[in-house]
Amino acid sequence: MNFFRDALTYYLKRPIIFIYFSIIAFVISIIGLFNPLSSLLKMYDRFITESVTDTIVLLSKEVYKIGVIPYIALGILLISIFMGILSGVFTSGYFYLIYKSVIRSKASKTDIIDGVKKYFIKVSYVFFEFYLVFLGFLAVTPLVIVPSVIIAKKAIENNTTTFLNTGLLSLVTGFVIVVISLLIIVHFAYKIPGLYFFGKKPIEKSKYVLASSYWSVFGKVSLFVIVFVMGGYLIFSINVPIVVALLNWIFGTIAIGLFTIFIFYDYSLLLSKFKKKQENK
């Protein structure tokens, strides 16, 4: 409860934080409103194949050819560089604002500009790493899914279905993908605050801070992500575009804002505990 109380305090004392997250969510919701991918995903079984499993297998065969893979890798690299720089420009200053709110430092009119000047390169690099790893993981995910899909499909065709070859294998595959995704999010999300809390060698020091309470952090971040994904899925299932855009704006403002503030807030608590442990040694 202290977190929500403090988050509300940050919003009230520095409303620019709330406004910023609201603008980001608004832009995302507008992009989603005119993004044809959402409509295509809702009717995937009618525009490619008769089922999602057949679609995955078909796309894997077409996309993952030897001659195509270098282009995929180059595309991921260029997107990561572009998105890393873009993210650094638009977040480094506001992260600094949140950092100063968490440590209860006096606000200044130049906080955002100062944050960009001090942390733009570092934040951009961390975002670049995140996009590179996450997009790379997404690129190979279909290859991980295909074996379980083929085994399950063959079992159904041959009438030899069992829980092992249709249910358990799919569950294990899905579980592994989800866990790896969460590990990536935790790893990079807690790198960002370290850039602000430590002046020298922030990445190296952050590893020790995160390692001191890793599974606790993993559990909390997982809870956040699961709630946000469920909320996003419920909104996605609505078939009225303007309503979807409005709900995405509201939900996005709350989700992005709370998650970002939580990361800095929780990191400050972890750092305090870590320092106490070091002092008691």
Residue frames relative to the residue before (quaternion, step in Angstrom):
aa qw qx qy qz dx dy dz
M 1.0000 0.0000 0.0000 0.0000 0.00 0.00 0.00
N 0.5807 0.5875 -0.3758 0.4199 3.58 1.11 -0.64
F 0.6211 0.5585 -0.3444 0.4287 3.57 1.02 -0.78
F 0.6920 0.4732 -0.2855 0.4644 3.59 0.82 -0.98
R 0.6252 0.5269 -0.3329 0.4699 3.56 1.05 -0.73
D 0.6895 0.4695 -0.2825 0.4737 3.57 0.88 -0.92
A 0.6195 0.5430 -0.3456 0.4494 3.60 1.03 -0.76
L 0.6384 0.5134 -0.3151 0.4791 3.58 1.03 -0.82
T 0.6279 0.5380 -0.3262 0.4581 3.57 1.06 -0.78
Y 0.6351 0.5266 -0.3258 0.4617 3.58 0.98 -0.85
Y 0.6567 0.5192 -0.3050 0.4542 3.56 0.97 -0.91
L 0.6929 0.4874 -0.2790 0.4522 3.57 0.92 -0.93
K 0.7056 0.4559 -0.2639 0.4739 3.57 0.97 -0.86
R 0.7903 0.1214 -0.0506 0.5984 3.56 1.09 -0.73
P 0.1477 -0.8498 0.5016 0.0663 3.58 0.39 1.24
I 0.5160 0.6434 -0.4197 0.3789 3.58 1.22 -0.37
I 0.5765 0.5795 -0.3755 0.4368 3.60 1.16 -0.58
F 0.6773 0.4786 -0.2805 0.4833 3.58 0.89 -0.98
I 0.6469 0.5278 -0.3151 0.4513 3.58 0.94 -0.91
Y 0.6426 0.5390 -0.3162 0.4433 3.56 0.97 -0.89
F 0.6861 0.4702 -0.2842 0.4770 3.58 0.84 -1.00
S 0.6253 0.5433 -0.3303 0.4525 3.56 1.08 -0.72
I 0.6452 0.5144 -0.3137 0.4697 3.59 1.02 -0.81
I 0.6361 0.5258 -0.3236 0.4628 3.58 0.97 -0.88
A 0.6787 0.4898 -0.2852 0.4670 3.57 0.88 -1.00
F 0.6338 0.5350 -0.3288 0.4516 3.59 1.04 -0.77
V 0.6527 0.5103 -0.3081 0.4676 3.58 0.94 -0.90
I 0.6544 0.5121 -0.3066 0.4642 3.58 0.96 -0.90
S 0.6694 0.5053 -0.3013 0.4537 3.59 0.95 -0.88
I 0.6423 0.5089 -0.3215 0.4745 3.60 1.06 -0.73
I 0.6249 0.5216 -0.3318 0.4768 3.58 1.02 -0.82
G 0.6665 0.5124 -0.2937 0.4548 3.56 0.97 -0.89
L 0.6127 0.5751 -0.3390 0.4230 3.57 1.12 -0.73
F 0.7792 0.3036 -0.1539 0.5263 3.57 1.03 -0.81
N 0.4931 0.6621 -0.4219 0.3749 3.56 1.30 0.21
P 0.3532 -0.7712 0.4865 0.2093 3.63 -0.49 1.11
L 0.5191 0.6658 -0.4122 0.3426 3.59 1.21 -0.42
S 0.6132 0.5637 -0.3524 0.4266 3.60 1.02 -0.78
S 0.6737 0.4854 -0.2902 0.4756 3.57 0.92 -0.91
L 0.6474 0.5245 -0.3180 0.4524 3.57 1.00 -0.82
L 0.6472 0.5248 -0.3205 0.4506 3.58 1.00 -0.82
K 0.6623 0.5143 -0.3080 0.4494 3.56 1.05 -0.76
M 0.7747 0.2637 -0.1575 0.5528 3.60 1.19 -0.45
Y 0.1508 0.8438 -0.5026 0.1125 3.57 1.20 0.63
D 0.6826 0.5147 -0.2984 0.4245 3.58 1.00 -0.80
R 0.7014 0.4507 -0.2762 0.4781 3.60 1.26 -0.09
F 0.7507 0.4067 -0.2446 0.4597 3.60 1.11 -0.35
I 0.7383 0.3136 -0.2404 0.5467 3.62 1.20 -0.07
T 0.7743 -0.1669 0.1472 0.5924 3.58 0.53 -1.17
E 0.6826 -0.5061 0.3443 0.3992 3.54 -1.31 -0.05
S 0.7999 0.1409 -0.0908 0.5762 3.63 1.17 -0.25
V 0.6212 -0.5631 0.3988 0.3716 3.54 -1.23 0.51
T 0.6239 0.5440 -0.3508 0.4380 3.62 1.04 -0.70
D 0.6543 0.4983 -0.3101 0.4769 3.58 0.97 -0.84
T 0.6178 0.5560 -0.3299 0.4476 3.55 1.08 -0.75
I 0.6569 0.5145 -0.3065 0.4581 3.58 0.93 -0.93
V 0.6701 0.4967 -0.2968 0.4650 3.57 0.90 -0.94
L 0.6624 0.5194 -0.3015 0.4478 3.58 0.92 -0.93
L 0.6858 0.4792 -0.2881 0.4660 3.58 0.86 -0.96
S 0.6215 0.5473 -0.3383 0.4469 3.57 1.06 -0.75
K 0.6549 0.5116 -0.3087 0.4627 3.58 1.01 -0.83
E 0.7167 0.4631 -0.2522 0.4564 3.57 0.97 -0.90
V 0.7301 0.4585 -0.2390 0.4467 3.56 0.91 -0.97
Y 0.7754 0.3786 -0.1953 0.4662 3.58 0.82 -0.98
K 0.2535 0.7308 -0.5763 0.2637 3.53 0.63 1.19
I 0.6662 -0.5355 0.3419 0.3906 3.57 -1.16 0.67
G 0.7105 0.4725 -0.2686 0.4471 3.58 0.89 -0.87
V 0.6708 0.5056 -0.2910 0.4580 3.58 1.21 -0.48
I 0.5672 0.6546 -0.3714 0.3343 3.58 1.06 -0.77
P 0.6536 0.5052 -0.3465 0.4443 3.69 0.82 -0.78
Y 0.6444 0.5148 -0.3176 0.4679 3.58 1.06 -0.73
I 0.6175 0.5289 -0.3363 0.4752 3.56 1.08 -0.73
A 0.6613 0.5096 -0.2966 0.4638 3.58 0.93 -0.94
L 0.6576 0.4980 -0.3029 0.4773 3.59 0.96 -0.88
G 0.6416 0.5282 -0.3186 0.4559 3.57 1.00 -0.83
I 0.6469 0.5114 -0.3115 0.4722 3.58 0.97 -0.87
L 0.6500 0.5231 -0.3110 0.4550 3.60 0.97 -0.88
L 0.6953 0.4742 -0.2793 0.4623 3.60 0.83 -0.97
I 0.6403 0.5118 -0.3213 0.4742 3.58 1.00 -0.81
S 0.6476 0.5295 -0.3123 0.4503 3.57 0.99 -0.88
I 0.6509 0.5091 -0.3135 0.4678 3.59 0.97 -0.86
F 0.6769 0.4999 -0.2847 0.4592 3.56 0.87 -1.02
M 0.7093 0.4528 -0.2626 0.4722 3.59 0.82 -1.01
G 0.6027 0.5608 -0.3538 0.4438 3.59 1.11 -0.63
I 0.6740 0.4800 -0.2830 0.4850 3.57 0.92 -0.96
L 0.6544 0.5196 -0.3074 0.4552 3.57 0.94 -0.93
S 0.6627 0.4998 -0.2966 0.4723 3.58 0.94 -0.90
G 0.6403 0.5336 -0.3220 0.4489 3.58 1.01 -0.81
V 0.6463 0.5297 -0.3114 0.4525 3.57 0.99 -0.88
F 0.7948 0.3662 -0.1668 0.4543 3.56 0.79 -1.05
T 0.7563 0.3884 -0.2289 0.4740 3.63 1.16 -0.20
S 0.5682 0.6394 -0.3965 0.3333 3.62 1.02 -0.68
G 0.6766 0.4902 -0.2913 0.4658 3.59 0.97 -0.81
Y 0.7017 0.4579 -0.2722 0.4732 3.57 0.94 -0.84
F 0.5774 0.5448 -0.3762 0.4778 3.57 1.13 -0.49
Y 0.6302 0.5292 -0.3272 0.4645 3.56 1.04 -0.78
L 0.6244 0.5387 -0.3201 0.4663 3.56 1.09 -0.77
I 0.6641 0.4867 -0.2930 0.4860 3.57 0.98 -0.87
Y 0.6208 0.5490 -0.3308 0.4514 3.56 1.00 -0.84
K 0.6838 0.4744 -0.2850 0.4756 3.59 0.89 -0.91
S 0.6143 0.5335 -0.3460 0.4673 3.59 1.14 -0.59
V 0.6644 0.5158 -0.2984 0.4510 3.57 0.95 -0.91
I 0.7340 0.3805 -0.2321 0.5125 3.60 0.94 -0.82
R 0.4140 -0.7509 0.4225 0.2936 3.57 1.40 0.16
S 0.2845 0.7494 -0.5324 0.2720 3.54 0.93 0.98
K 0.5948 -0.5932 0.4111 0.3541 3.56 -1.11 0.67
A 0.4543 -0.7073 0.4801 0.2505 3.54 -0.93 0.95
S 0.1053 -0.7743 0.6215 0.0565 3.53 -1.22 0.59
K 0.5783 -0.6065 0.4225 0.3454 3.59 -1.10 0.65
T 0.7227 0.4311 -0.2383 0.4849 3.58 1.18 -0.52
D 0.2992 0.7975 -0.4863 0.1948 3.61 1.25 0.21
I 0.6848 0.4934 -0.2980 0.4460 3.58 0.82 -0.97
I 0.6694 0.4881 -0.2933 0.4772 3.58 0.90 -0.93
D 0.6394 0.5242 -0.3178 0.4641 3.58 0.98 -0.86
G 0.6494 0.5294 -0.3125 0.4476 3.57 1.01 -0.85
V 0.6427 0.5120 -0.3196 0.4718 3.56 1.00 -0.83
K 0.6620 0.5197 -0.3044 0.4461 3.58 0.91 -0.92
K 0.7397 0.4408 -0.2313 0.4528 3.57 0.90 -0.95
Y 0.8463 0.2550 -0.0611 0.4638 3.55 0.86 -0.98
F 0.3745 0.7627 -0.4739 0.2311 3.61 1.22 -0.08
I 0.7031 0.4699 -0.2841 0.4518 3.60 0.72 -1.03
K 0.6769 0.4983 -0.2971 0.4531 3.59 0.89 -0.94
V 0.6752 0.4853 -0.2935 0.4716 3.57 0.90 -0.93
S 0.6312 0.5359 -0.3286 0.4542 3.58 0.98 -0.82
Y 0.6601 0.5156 -0.3122 0.4482 3.57 0.96 -0.85
V 0.6514 0.5042 -0.3171 0.4699 3.60 0.97 -0.84
F 0.6502 0.5010 -0.3118 0.4785 3.58 0.99 -0.81
F 0.6126 0.5447 -0.3427 0.4589 3.58 1.03 -0.78
E 0.6505 0.5089 -0.3072 0.4727 3.58 0.93 -0.90
F 0.6557 0.5245 -0.3117 0.4447 3.56 0.93 -0.93
Y 0.6831 0.4820 -0.2926 0.4642 3.59 0.81 -0.99
L 0.6389 0.5411 -0.3226 0.4416 3.56 0.99 -0.86
V 0.7008 0.4601 -0.2621 0.4780 3.57 0.87 -1.00
F 0.7029 0.4818 -0.2810 0.4414 3.57 0.83 -1.00
L 0.6674 0.4791 -0.3036 0.4826 3.59 0.94 -0.85
G 0.6171 0.5356 -0.3362 0.4683 3.57 1.08 -0.72
F 0.6482 0.5107 -0.3058 0.4749 3.55 1.01 -0.84
L 0.6499 0.5096 -0.3150 0.4676 3.59 0.96 -0.86
A 0.6383 0.5534 -0.3216 0.4277 3.56 1.06 -0.79
V 0.7461 0.3830 -0.2237 0.4965 3.60 1.01 -0.75
T 0.4511 0.7187 -0.4371 0.2983 3.60 1.25 -0.24
P 0.6405 0.5184 -0.3512 0.4445 3.66 0.86 -0.78
L 0.6328 0.5362 -0.3333 0.4484 3.58 1.05 -0.73
V 0.6391 0.5073 -0.3165 0.4838 3.58 1.17 -0.61
I 0.6815 0.5043 -0.2833 0.4483 3.56 1.04 -0.81
V 0.5944 0.6430 -0.3542 0.3283 3.58 0.98 -0.92
P 0.6610 0.5116 -0.3511 0.4219 3.69 0.74 -0.86
S 0.6824 0.4744 -0.2992 0.4688 3.61 0.86 -0.91
V 0.6210 0.5421 -0.3344 0.4568 3.58 1.10 -0.73
I 0.6772 0.4955 -0.2897 0.4603 3.58 0.89 -0.96
I 0.6476 0.5217 -0.3171 0.4559 3.59 0.95 -0.89
A 0.6726 0.4929 -0.2931 0.4678 3.57 0.92 -0.93
K 0.6568 0.5183 -0.3105 0.4513 3.57 0.98 -0.87
K 0.6618 0.5031 -0.3044 0.4651 3.58 0.94 -0.88
A 0.6328 0.5392 -0.3276 0.4490 3.55 1.04 -0.81
I 0.6532 0.5067 -0.3027 0.4743 3.57 1.04 -0.84
E 0.6624 0.5133 -0.3015 0.4549 3.59 0.96 -0.90
N 0.7435 0.3926 -0.2130 0.4977 3.59 1.02 -0.83
N 0.4080 -0.7385 0.4436 0.3022 3.55 1.34 0.08
T 0.5150 0.6164 -0.4282 0.4141 3.59 1.01 0.87
T 0.2320 0.8179 -0.4973 0.1728 3.55 1.10 0.70
T 0.0280 0.7496 -0.6607 0.0287 3.51 -1.12 0.86
F 0.6610 -0.4888 0.3668 0.4355 3.56 -1.24 0.24
L 0.6181 0.5752 -0.3388 0.4151 3.59 1.09 -0.72
N 0.7979 0.3344 -0.1750 0.4700 3.60 0.73 -1.03
T 0.7365 0.3645 -0.2527 0.5108 3.63 1.18 -0.13
G 0.7839 0.3409 -0.1748 0.4886 3.58 0.90 -0.86
L 0.7350 0.4549 -0.2544 0.4336 3.55 0.59 -1.19
L 0.6564 0.5237 -0.3146 0.4427 3.58 0.90 -0.91
S 0.6616 0.4971 -0.2980 0.4758 3.58 0.98 -0.85
L 0.6460 0.5258 -0.3133 0.4562 3.57 1.00 -0.84
V 0.6593 0.5041 -0.3030 0.4683 3.57 0.95 -0.91
T 0.6440 0.5219 -0.3143 0.4627 3.59 0.96 -0.89
G 0.6737 0.4941 -0.2869 0.4687 3.57 0.90 -0.95
F 0.6423 0.5335 -0.3136 0.4522 3.57 1.01 -0.88
V 0.6549 0.5149 -0.3075 0.4598 3.59 0.93 -0.90
I 0.6554 0.5143 -0.3099 0.4581 3.59 0.94 -0.89
V 0.6629 0.5051 -0.3006 0.4637 3.59 0.94 -0.91
V 0.6704 0.5046 -0.3036 0.4513 3.59 0.87 -0.95
I 0.6535 0.5023 -0.3172 0.4691 3.60 0.93 -0.86
S 0.6250 0.5373 -0.3303 0.4600 3.59 1.01 -0.80
L 0.6774 0.4872 -0.2850 0.4717 3.58 0.93 -0.91
L 0.6214 0.5400 -0.3370 0.4569 3.59 1.03 -0.76
I 0.6441 0.5157 -0.3112 0.4715 3.58 1.01 -0.84
I 0.6622 0.5113 -0.3041 0.4556 3.59 0.91 -0.94
V 0.6632 0.5012 -0.3043 0.4651 3.58 0.89 -0.93
H 0.6546 0.5446 -0.3124 0.4211 3.56 0.85 -0.99
F 0.7707 0.3683 -0.2025 0.4789 3.57 0.77 -1.01
A 0.5954 0.5759 -0.3718 0.4189 3.61 1.07 -0.65
Y 0.7436 0.4032 -0.2262 0.4831 3.59 0.94 -0.84
K 0.4927 0.6110 -0.4481 0.4279 3.56 1.28 0.17
I 0.6211 0.5960 -0.3356 0.3826 3.57 1.01 -0.89
P 0.6932 0.4633 -0.3142 0.4540 3.67 0.67 -0.92
G 0.5990 0.5916 -0.3530 0.4081 3.56 1.09 -0.74
L 0.5935 0.5782 -0.3582 0.4302 3.58 1.11 -0.66
Y 0.7266 0.4321 -0.2229 0.4854 3.56 1.10 -0.76
F 0.6984 0.4764 -0.2769 0.4567 3.58 1.03 -0.75
F 0.7622 0.2827 -0.1724 0.5563 3.59 1.17 -0.52
G 0.3890 -0.7307 0.5152 0.2220 3.54 -0.93 0.89
K 0.7952 0.1868 -0.0766 0.5718 3.57 0.94 -0.94
K 0.8595 0.0298 -0.0702 0.5054 3.54 -1.10 0.86
P 0.0610 0.8561 -0.5111 0.0456 3.62 0.81 0.95
I 0.6468 0.5297 -0.3324 0.4365 3.60 0.97 -0.80
E 0.6716 0.4999 -0.2957 0.4601 3.56 0.90 -0.96
K 0.6809 0.4862 -0.2894 0.4649 3.59 0.91 -0.92
S 0.6242 0.5562 -0.3377 0.4323 3.58 1.05 -0.76
K 0.5886 0.5837 -0.3643 0.4244 3.57 1.09 -0.69
Y 0.6769 0.4856 -0.2872 0.4728 3.58 0.97 -0.86
V 0.6396 0.5246 -0.3221 0.4605 3.58 1.00 -0.82
L 0.6847 0.4786 -0.2796 0.4733 3.57 0.89 -0.95
A 0.6514 0.5372 -0.3158 0.4327 3.59 0.97 -0.85
S 0.6013 0.5998 -0.3522 0.3933 3.59 1.14 -0.64
S 0.7986 0.0870 -0.0476 0.5936 3.62 1.16 -0.52
Y 0.1004 0.8763 -0.4702 0.0312 3.55 1.11 0.71
W 0.7412 0.4333 -0.2639 0.4395 3.60 0.65 -1.02
S 0.5681 0.5563 -0.3793 0.4732 3.55 1.20 -0.43
V 0.6526 0.5013 -0.2924 0.4872 3.56 1.00 -0.93
F 0.6360 0.5418 -0.3229 0.4446 3.58 0.93 -0.92
G 0.6652 0.5119 -0.2975 0.4549 3.58 0.94 -0.89
K 0.6815 0.4901 -0.2906 0.4593 3.59 0.91 -0.91
V 0.6673 0.4851 -0.2997 0.4791 3.57 0.93 -0.88
S 0.6210 0.5445 -0.3387 0.4507 3.59 1.02 -0.80
L 0.6386 0.5269 -0.3209 0.4600 3.59 0.98 -0.86
F 0.6336 0.5277 -0.3177 0.4681 3.57 0.97 -0.90
V 0.6966 0.4911 -0.2756 0.4446 3.56 0.76 -1.10
I 0.6529 0.5216 -0.3181 0.4477 3.60 0.92 -0.89
V 0.6555 0.5043 -0.3070 0.4709 3.59 0.95 -0.90
F 0.6760 0.4958 -0.2943 0.4588 3.58 0.93 -0.90
V 0.6511 0.5101 -0.3153 0.4652 3.58 0.98 -0.84
M 0.6481 0.5120 -0.3155 0.4672 3.58 0.96 -0.85
G 0.6498 0.5124 -0.3074 0.4698 3.57 0.99 -0.87
G 0.6607 0.5098 -0.2958 0.4649 3.56 0.99 -0.89
Y 0.6458 0.5235 -0.3169 0.4566 3.57 1.03 -0.79
L 0.6432 0.5225 -0.3201 0.4592 3.58 0.97 -0.85
I 0.6546 0.4925 -0.3076 0.4841 3.58 1.01 -0.81
F 0.6377 0.5518 -0.3132 0.4368 3.57 0.99 -0.88
S 0.6633 0.5332 -0.2990 0.4317 3.58 1.09 -0.74
I 0.5578 0.5887 -0.3947 0.4318 3.61 1.26 -0.22
N 0.3139 -0.8001 0.4927 0.1362 3.58 -0.89 0.93
V 0.5713 0.5426 -0.4004 0.4678 3.61 1.23 0.36
P 0.3997 -0.7809 0.4222 0.2285 3.63 -0.14 1.28
I 0.6918 0.4805 -0.3006 0.4475 3.60 0.82 -0.91
V 0.6237 0.5200 -0.3272 0.4832 3.57 1.13 -0.69
V 0.6244 0.5387 -0.3219 0.4651 3.57 1.03 -0.84
A 0.6593 0.5114 -0.3027 0.4606 3.58 0.93 -0.93
L 0.6632 0.5076 -0.3023 0.4596 3.59 0.96 -0.89
L 0.6808 0.4776 -0.2837 0.4774 3.58 0.92 -0.94
N 0.6167 0.5376 -0.3403 0.4635 3.59 1.06 -0.72
W 0.6347 0.5318 -0.3225 0.4587 3.57 1.02 -0.80
I 0.6908 0.4691 -0.2758 0.4761 3.58 0.84 -1.00
F 0.7007 0.4687 -0.2683 0.4662 3.55 0.80 -1.07
G 0.6485 0.5293 -0.3131 0.4486 3.58 1.00 -0.84
T 0.6246 0.5382 -0.3368 0.4548 3.58 1.00 -0.80
I 0.6875 0.4715 -0.2737 0.4797 3.56 0.92 -0.95
A 0.6973 0.4982 -0.2824 0.4311 3.58 0.82 -1.04
I 0.6949 0.4653 -0.2807 0.4709 3.59 0.77 -1.03
G 0.6671 0.5216 -0.3013 0.4384 3.56 0.93 -0.93
L 0.7059 0.4657 -0.2730 0.4585 3.56 0.76 -1.05
F 0.6625 0.5122 -0.3212 0.4422 3.58 0.91 -0.87
T 0.6723 0.4980 -0.3035 0.4558 3.60 0.89 -0.92
I 0.6660 0.4835 -0.3008 0.4819 3.58 0.91 -0.90
F 0.6316 0.5489 -0.3352 0.4328 3.58 0.98 -0.84
I 0.6335 0.5459 -0.3378 0.4319 3.59 0.93 -0.88
F 0.6924 0.4531 -0.2745 0.4898 3.59 0.88 -0.93
Y 0.6434 0.5318 -0.3129 0.4530 3.58 0.98 -0.88
D 0.6981 0.4664 -0.2669 0.4732 3.57 0.85 -1.00
Y 0.6213 0.5475 -0.3426 0.4438 3.57 1.06 -0.74
S 0.6382 0.5266 -0.3295 0.4547 3.58 1.00 -0.80
L 0.6454 0.5048 -0.3143 0.4794 3.59 1.07 -0.74
L 0.6401 0.5242 -0.3153 0.4649 3.57 0.99 -0.84
L 0.6544 0.5237 -0.3046 0.4525 3.53 0.99 -0.90
S 0.6396 0.5203 -0.3211 0.4659 3.59 1.01 -0.80
K 0.6648 0.4928 -0.2997 0.4748 3.57 0.95 -0.90
F 0.6405 0.5364 -0.3171 0.4488 3.56 1.01 -0.87
K 0.6609 0.5071 -0.3039 0.4622 3.59 0.93 -0.88
K 0.6442 0.5181 -0.3242 0.4599 3.58 1.02 -0.79
K 0.6334 0.5270 -0.3229 0.4656 3.57 1.04 -0.81
Q 0.6619 0.5104 -0.3018 0.4586 3.54 1.00 -0.87
E 0.6536 0.5195 -0.3027 0.4597 3.57 1.06 -0.77
N 0.6976 0.4856 -0.2646 0.4554 3.58 1.09 -0.75
K 0.5373 0.6286 -0.4040 0.3910 3.59 1.28 -0.17
